[in-house]
Amino acid sequence: MMGFSAKQVQALKRDIDHRNIRTREAHGRELSYIAGWYAIAEANRIFGFDGWNRETVESKCVLTRENRGTFVAVYIAKVRITVQAAGRIIIREGHGSGEGRGTSPGEVHDIALKAAETDATKRALATFGKPFGLALYGSGKTAPFPKTSTPEPKPAELGQDVRFARDDTTPIPRPSRYYGRRQDLVTHDRAQARRQLGVLPSADTSIVPPTPDSLPGRIDKSVLTIGEPKRLRDKAHLRFVASHPCLVCGRQPSDPHHLQFAQPRALGLKVSDEFTVPLCRGHHRQLHQAGDEVAWWGDLKISPMEIAKGLWGESRAKLFPTRAQSSQQKVSTDSIDVP
């Protein structure tokens, strides 16, 4: 018989908040997951701080490798979750894996072991229900959040501001890096309503749609006093690069490989998506194991930067033909000799 209280059962049946789901790209695919700290926080909230326990039953290093000063380690771990519920003890177990890369062997093994234990913990907790991301293991996605309809604004007198009444049931996300973009969208909706009332002139529909590197709410850090390189993110371009054959052997399918030497390194950030080239799975793995990427490309006598720039220009022309055509017309006009 189940030992959980009615309040705990209700909490275990509740869907996970979509704002706590994160996404990352792996081999050209988008994966959804929850952070390890969030899973532990949910366990503390539902079971109580002293109502459950986590134990690493087994951990094993299955791969360790060193190549030109770069170390790689892969661990697997087995974690046991013990929950006390109304005098009963419930035990669940989960397996996980983790990988670590770097120049320090001790740090690499520590990162890989922690990642494996965290992965095993999340899988063990997922067996308790939806708050721990159980639905994400089925399809990798979560159900879309239901949209609430916004009432249309009533006609107002000329020159008066039109204000929207927010529904009390509409969820307001916590402040995050998307807050500026949300404010820009609200401002855009208000301006559009005022145009319909004749307060503002109609917008020019010939404007080219914004590219991923010019979305509202983003700060261009490259123009600061101490500038940072732009790191553009464009999933359509990654799919375009993956549709090409491997640069080395010509096989397909391919993975969009980011040229690590194209921009300065940053903690947890890849280089810009404009510096990607297609590689098959075998050569992609071989390149990451080589360590010195510049020497690896030099041995093959391939110039990846030129190829990446060409693919970027080609995808821009396909995704935004109007902008590409206008730029070509500008170049042709500038090349005319004026007597």
Protein Blocks (a to p, Z undefined) as FASTA:
>chain_A
ZZbdfklmmmmmpccdfklpccddeehiacddddfklmmmmmmmmnopklcccddfbdcd
fbdcdeehiacddddddddddddeehiacddddddddddddjbfklmmmmmmmmmmmmmm
mmmmmmnomknommmmmnopacddddddddddddddehiacdddddfklccddddfklmm
mmmmmmmmmmmmmmmnomaccddfkbccddfklcghiacfklmmbdcddddddfklmmmm
mmpccfklopacddddddfklpccdehiacdfklccdddfklmmmmmmnopamlmmmmno
pafklmmmmmmmmmmmmmmmmlmmmmmmmmmmmmpccZZ
